[in-house]
């Protein structure tokens, strides 16, 4: 296996960066997810480079080539090079000196196998020579890639002790790349150390969970995580994947794109208070918290369009899909929510007295308009005339 080195070099900004780092000398290689995905025939997004040059030398070389160098993770040897508008992360080879499961202290080196040994999974520890495309594989990653097997490098318990987030990453990578049952040693280690997740920030947990739920069908993986008690220490409210399975089916039936936050709502009890509490613990945005709470409320009413008007189109679609009403969700997704075609100023011109009465009349018109199905023409004028007359008569 090898990469098409010339095709990679044609990517925006790459040739300039490789030249600045003297790629012909063997001091720099492609590494990580881009190499893995290319070998699997998947689209490549971000490209990362590993180098034996010290971070200071990397910066010096980039600046000499007039390439912007941003010290995005300088303590861990990471420099982001921006060439022709394209950012590329360049990280100096390193080994862990100490780690507490959340962060590590590293030492820089020129030892490629040592750098590979500190990575999480064998399929993520593949390096490619930018001149020839030849792959450097120190831990059997190519065989695991061919078998679609996600396997920790070395002892799984040691890798998890270095970074507890690797528990969730193990399941995410299996859901995305794995075939069949997960690696038994890795699964056993993750099960044994699930409580270690409690030491992580909830933001990191939320980020990884959202990535898992964004996979095409994460149901089997999530069900396995629940069975093994992986989520119990941090989100004990998640006890079943049954609703998730139904939602995934509804999304497919409706033709609506999968949505990780909606899928999280499916895993939570239909209780807005609980949903909001979980969202707060995970440090989700205010918008995400409101959306989860709205989805958990569950009420649908008789008219999906009215629901969309009052709570928002996105939240209404969430509720419909969670209720397995995929056909209605599909129709609602293609509908444009209208705006109330009258303002307070226009009511005043029609003779409604300025002040609170204008707001009350406007609200009465809005309720009637939505209830009647957003009519226009004579029906709309009838609603306005009736409410204005009532306001003036009162």
For each residue, the residues with C-beta under 8 A, 3 or more apart:
1: 39 135 142
2: 5 128 132 133 134 135
3: 7 8 30 35 38 39 128 133 135
4: 7 8 133
5: 2 8 9 128 129 130 131 132 133
6: 9 10
7: 3 4 10 11
8: 3 4 5 11 14 30 38 47 130 133
9: 5 6 14 15 18 130
10: 6 7 14 15
11: 7 8 14 47 86
12: 83 84 85 86
13: 16 17 81 82 83 84 85 86 88
14: 8 9 10 11 17 18 47 83 86 88
15: 9 10 18 19
16: 13 19 20 65 67 83 84
17: 13 14 20 21 49 62 67 81 83 88 90
18: 9 14 15 21 23 28 130
19: 15 16 22 23 65
20: 16 17 61 62 64 65 67 81
21: 17 18 27 28 49 51 53 58 61 62 90
22: 19 25 27 28 61
23: 18 19 26 27 28 130 131
24: 131
25: 22
26: 23 129
27: 21 22 23 51 52 53
28: 18 21 22 23 49 50 51 52 53 90 130
29: 49 50 51 112 127 128 129 130 136
30: 3 8 34 35 47 48 49 50 127 128 130
31: 34 35 48 49 50 91 125 126 127 128
32: 35 36 48 119 124 126
33: 36 37 46 48 124
34: 30 31 37 38 44 45 46 47 48
35: 3 30 31 32 38 39 126 127 128 135
36: 32 33 39 40 123 124 126 141 145 177
37: 33 34 40 42 43 44 45
38: 3 8 34 35 41 42 44
39: 1 3 35 36 126 135 142 145
40: 36 37 145 177
41: 38
42: 37 38
43: 37
44: 34 37 38 47
45: 34 37
46: 33 34 87 88 89
47: 8 11 14 30 34 44 88
48: 30 31 32 33 34 88 89 90 91
49: 17 21 28 29 30 31 88 89 90 91
50: 28 29 30 31 90 91 92 93 112 115 127
51: 21 27 28 29 58 90 91 92 93
52: 27 28 92 93 109 110 112
53: 21 27 28 57 58 61 92
54: 57 58 92 108
55: 58 59 71 74 77 78 79 92 108
56: 59 60
57: 53 54 60 61
58: 21 51 53 54 55 61 62 69 79 90 92
59: 55 56 62 63 69 71 79
60: 56 57 63 64
61: 20 21 22 53 57 58 64 65
62: 17 20 21 58 59 65 67 68 69 79 81
63: 59 60 66 67 69
64: 20 60 61
65: 16 19 20 61 62
66: 63
67: 16 17 20 62 63 81 82 83
68: 62 81 82 83
69: 58 59 62 63 79 80 81 82
70: 79 80 81 82 87
71: 55 59 74 78 79 80
72: 78 79 80 89
73: 76 77 78 79 91
74: 55 71 77 78 79
75: 106
76: 73 91 94 104 106
77: 55 73 74 91 92 93 94 106 108
78: 55 71 72 73 74 89 90 91 92
79: 55 58 59 62 69 70 71 72 73 74 89 90 91
80: 69 70 71 72 87 88 89 90
81: 13 17 20 62 67 68 69 70 87 88 89 90
82: 13 67 68 69 70 85 86 87 88
83: 12 13 14 16 17 67 68 86 88
84: 12 13 16
85: 12 13 82
86: 11 12 13 14 82 83
87: 46 70 80 81 82
88: 13 14 17 46 47 48 49 80 81 82 83
89: 46 48 49 72 78 79 80 81
90: 17 21 28 48 49 50 51 58 78 79 80 81
91: 31 48 49 50 51 73 76 77 78 79 94
92: 50 51 52 53 54 55 58 77 78 108
93: 50 51 52 77 108 109 110 111 112 114 115
94: 76 77 91 106 107 108 109 115 118
95: 106 107 109 111 114 115 117 118
96: 99 104 105 106 107 118 162
97: 104 105 106 107
98: 104 105
99: 96 103 104 105 161 162 163
100: 103
101: 160 161 162 163 164 196 199 200
102: 163 164 199 200 201
103: 99 100
104: 76 96 97 98 99 162 163
105: 96 97 98 99
106: 75 76 77 94 95 96 97
107: 94 95 96 97
108: 54 55 77 92 93 94
109: 52 93 94 95 114 115
110: 52 93
111: 93 95 114 115
112: 29 50 52 93 115 116 127 136 138
113: 116 117 138
114: 93 95 109 111 117 118
115: 50 93 94 95 109 111 112 118 119
116: 112 113 119 125 127 136 138 139 153
117: 95 113 114 125 138 139 153 154
118: 94 95 96 114 115 162
119: 32 115 116 124 125 153
120: 124 152 153 159 163 166 169
121: 124 125 141 144 150 151 152 153 169 170 173
122: 125 139 140 141 144 151 152 153
123: 36 126 141 144 145 150 151 173 177
124: 32 33 36 119 120 121 141 173
125: 31 116 117 119 121 122 137 138 139 141 153
126: 31 32 35 36 39 123 135 136 137 141 142 145
127: 29 30 31 35 50 112 116 135 136 137
128: 2 3 5 29 30 31 35 133 134 135 136
129: 5 26 29 132 133 134 136
130: 5 8 9 18 23 28 29 30 133
131: 5 23 24
132: 2 5 129
133: 2 3 4 5 8 128 129 130
134: 2 128 129
135: 1 2 3 35 39 126 127 128 142
136: 29 112 116 126 127 128 129
137: 125 126 127 140 141 142
138: 112 113 116 117 125 141
139: 116 117 122 125 153 154
140: 122 137 143 144 151
141: 36 121 122 123 124 125 126 137 138 144 145
142: 1 39 126 135 137 145 146
143: 140 146 147
144: 121 122 123 140 141 147 148 149 150 151
145: 36 39 40 123 126 141 142 148 177
146: 142 143
147: 143 144 179
148: 144 145 177 178 179 180
149: 144 178 179 183
150: 121 123 144 170 173 174 177 178 182 183 186
151: 121 122 123 140 144 183 185 186
152: 120 121 122 155 156 159 160 166 170 183 185 186 189
153: 116 117 119 120 121 122 125 139 159
154: 117 139 158 159
155: 152 158 159
156: 152 159 160 185 186 188 189 190
157: 160 161 189 192 193
158: 154 155 161 162
159: 120 152 153 154 155 156 162 163 166
160: 101 152 156 157 163 164 166 167 189 190 193 196
161: 99 101 157 158 164 193 196
162: 96 99 101 104 118 158 159 166
163: 99 101 102 104 120 159 160 166
164: 101 102 160 161 167 193 196 197 199 200
165: 168 169 197 200 204 205 208
166: 120 152 159 160 162 163 169 170
167: 160 164 170 171 190 193 194 196 197 230
168: 165 171 172 197 205 208 209 212 230
169: 120 121 165 166 172 173 208
170: 121 150 152 166 167 173 174 182 186 187 190
171: 167 168 174 175 182 190 212 221 224 225 230
172: 168 169 175 176 208 211 212 215 221
173: 121 123 124 150 169 170 176 177 178
174: 150 170 171 177 178 182 183 221
175: 171 172 178 212 215 218 220 221
176: 172 173 215
177: 36 40 123 145 148 150 173 174
178: 148 149 150 173 174 175 182
179: 147 148 149
180: 148
181: 184 187
182: 150 170 171 174 178 186 187 224
183: 149 150 151 152 174 186 187
184: 181 187 188
185: 151 152 156 188 189
186: 150 151 152 156 170 182 183 189 190
187: 170 181 182 183 184 190 191 228
188: 156 184 185 191 192
189: 152 156 157 160 185 186 192 193
190: 156 160 167 170 171 186 187 193 194 228 230
191: 187 188 194 228 229 230
192: 157 188 189
193: 157 160 161 164 167 189 190 196
194: 167 190 191 197 228 229 230 232 233
195: 198 233
196: 101 160 161 164 167 193 199 200
197: 164 165 167 168 194 200 205 230 233 234
198: 195 233 234
199: 101 102 164 196
200: 101 102 164 165 196 197 204 205 234
201: 102 204 205 283
202: 205 206 234 281 282 283
203: 206 207 282 283
204: 165 200 201 207 208
205: 165 168 197 200 201 202 208 209 234 282
206: 202 203 209 210 282 283 284
207: 203 204 210 211
208: 165 168 169 172 204 205 211 212
209: 168 205 206 212 213 235 264 282
210: 206 207 213 214 260 261 264
211: 172 207 208 214 215 260
212: 168 171 172 175 208 209 215 218 221 222
213: 209 210 218 222 260 261 263 264
214: 210 211 218 258 260 263
215: 172 175 176 211 212 218 221
216: 258
217: 220 248
218: 175 212 213 214 215 221 222 244 248 263
219: 222 223 241 244 245 248
220: 175 217 223 224
221: 171 172 174 175 212 215 218 224 225
222: 212 213 218 219 225 226 241 244 267
223: 219 220 226 227 241 245
224: 171 182 220 221 227 228
225: 171 221 222 228 230 231
226: 222 223 229 230 231 238 239 240 241
227: 223 224
228: 187 190 191 194 224 225
229: 191 194 226 232 233
230: 167 168 171 190 191 194 197 225 226
231: 225 226 234 235 236 238
232: 194 229 235 236
233: 194 195 197 198 229 236
234: 197 198 200 202 205 231
235: 209 231 232 238 278 281 282
236: 231 232 233 239
237: 268 269 274 278
238: 226 231 235 267 268
239: 226 236
240: 226 243 267
241: 219 222 223 226 244 245 267
242: 245 246
243: 240 246 247 266 267 322
244: 218 219 222 241 247 248 263 266 267
245: 219 223 241 242 248 249
246: 242 243 249 250 266 322 324
247: 243 244 250 251 262 263 266 321 322
248: 217 218 219 244 245 251 252 258 263
249: 245 246 252 253 324
250: 246 247 253 254 321 322 324 325 326 329
251: 247 248 254 256 257 258 259 262 321 326
252: 248 249 255
253: 249 250 326 327
254: 250 251 321 326 327 329 330 333
255: 252 330
256: 251 259 317 321 326 329 330 333
257: 251
258: 214 216 248 251 263
259: 251 256 262 263 318
260: 210 211 213 214 263 264
261: 210 213 264 265 288 291 292
262: 247 251 259 265 266 295 318 321 322
263: 213 214 218 244 247 248 258 259 260 266 267
264: 209 210 213 260 261 267 268 292
265: 261 262 268 275 291 292 295 296 318 322
266: 243 244 246 247 262 263 322
267: 222 238 240 241 243 244 263 264
268: 237 238 264 265 271 274 275 278 292 296
269: 237 274 275 296
270: 296 297 298
271: 268 274 275 296
272: 275 276 293 294 296 297
273: 276 277 293
274: 237 268 269 271 277 278 296
275: 265 268 269 271 272 278 279 292 293 295 296
276: 272 273 279 280 289 292 293 296
277: 273 274 280 281
278: 235 237 268 274 275 281 282 292
279: 275 276 282 284 288 289 292 293
280: 276 277 283 284 289
281: 202 235 277 278
282: 202 203 205 206 209 235 278 279
283: 201 202 203 206 280
284: 206 279 280 288 289 292
285: 288 289
286: 289 290
287: 290 291
288: 261 279 284 285 291 292
289: 276 279 280 284 285 286 292 293
290: 286 287 293 294
291: 261 265 287 288 294 295 314 315 318
292: 261 264 265 268 275 276 278 279 284 288 289 295 296
293: 272 273 275 276 279 289 290 296 297
294: 272 290 291 297 311 312 315 318 319
295: 262 265 275 291 292 298 315 318 319 322
296: 265 268 269 270 271 272 274 275 276 292 293
297: 270 272 293 294 319
298: 270 295 319 322 323
299: 319
300: 304 307 319 320 323 325
301: 304 306 307
302: 306
303: 306 307 373
304: 300 301 307 308 316 320 325 328 329 331 332
305: 308 309 332 335 337 373 374
306: 301 302 303 309 310 370 371
307: 300 301 303 304 310 311 316 319
308: 304 305 311 312 313 315 316 317 332 335 337
309: 305 306 337 338 370 374
310: 306 307 370
311: 294 307 308 315 316
312: 294 308 315 316
313: 308 316 317 332 333 335 337
314: 291 317 318
315: 291 294 295 308 311 312 318 319
316: 304 307 308 311 312 313 319 320 332
317: 256 308 313 314 320 321 329 332 333
318: 259 262 265 291 294 295 314 315 321 322
319: 294 295 297 298 299 300 307 315 316 322 323
320: 300 304 316 317 323 325 326 328 329 332
321: 247 250 251 254 256 262 317 318 324 325 326 329
322: 243 246 247 250 262 265 266 295 298 318 319
323: 298 300 319 320
324: 246 249 250 321
325: 250 300 304 320 321 328 329
326: 250 251 253 254 256 320 321 329 330
327: 253 254 330 331
328: 304 320 325 331 332
329: 250 254 256 304 317 320 321 325 326 332 333
330: 254 255 256 326 327 333 334
331: 304 327 328 334 335
332: 304 305 308 313 316 317 320 328 329 335
333: 254 256 313 317 329 330
334: 330 331
335: 305 308 313 331 332
336:
337: 305 308 309 313
338: 309 341 374
339:
340: 362 365 366 369
341: 338 376 380
342: 346 347 362 365 384
343: 346 347 362
344: 347 348 358 359 362
345: 348 349
346: 342 343 349 350
347: 342 343 344 350 352 358 361 362 388 391
348: 344 345 351 352 353 354 358
349: 345 346
350: 346 347 384 388
351: 348 388 392
352: 347 348 357 358 361 388 391 392
353: 348 357 358 391
354: 348 357 358
355: 358
356: 359 360
357: 352 353 354 360 361 391 394
358: 344 347 348 352 353 354 355 361 362
359: 344 356 362 363
360: 356 357 363 364 391
361: 347 352 357 358 364 365 387 388 390 391
362: 340 342 343 344 347 358 359 365 366
363: 359 360 366 367
364: 360 361 367 368 387 390 391
365: 340 342 361 362 368 369 383 384 387
366: 340 362 363 369 370
367: 363 364 370 371
368: 364 365 371 372 383 386 387
369: 340 365 366 372 374 375 380 383
370: 306 309 310 366 367 373 374
371: 306 367 368
372: 368 369 375 379 383
373: 303 305 370
374: 305 309 338 369 370
375: 369 372 379 380 383
376: 341 379 380
377: 380 381
378: 381 382
379: 372 375 376 382 383
380: 341 369 375 376 377 383 384
381: 377 378 384 385
382: 378 379 385 386
383: 365 368 369 372 375 379 380 386 387
384: 342 350 365 380 381 387 388
385: 381 382 388 389
386: 368 382 383 389 390
387: 361 364 365 368 383 384 390 391
388: 347 350 351 352 361 384 385 391 392
389: 385 386 392 393
390: 361 364 386 387 393 394
391: 347 352 353 357 360 361 364 387 388 394
392: 351 352 388 389
393: 389 390
394: 357 390 391
